[in-house]
Amino acid sequence: MASSKFQAFYNHPAGPKTIHFWAPTFKWALNIANVVDISTKPAETVSYPQQAVLACSGLIWAKYSTVITPKNWNLFGVSIVMFATASYQISRKFQYELIHKSSAGEEC
């Protein structure tokens, strides 16, 4: 039973024998880097343009992955997570700037 499930996965049109599997699999590295940055990088060093591009890319590819044949759920998953991590990074930067601008205004 397990071998037939593995064989079905291996021979799937978006399985490991195709680029449709490996491209989104390696794209997880971008998400891992973003998660590491969340815990190690100060909010003031987050780049709005970079995170905006990652968020938009995540949304575009999530939509695309559901309309192509075969549906690529690996691409959908990595793209949704990419949108989420990039959006969180943008919110971190925005909150940092909001707090520091309001505290800078109080000092004047």
Buried (B, 14 or more C-beta within 10 A) or exposed (E): EEEEEEEEEEEBEBBEEEEBBEBBEEBBEBBEEBBEBBEEBEBEEBEEEEBBEBBEBBBEBBEEBEEEEEEBEBBBBBBBBBBBBBBBBBEBBEEBBEEEEEEEEEEE
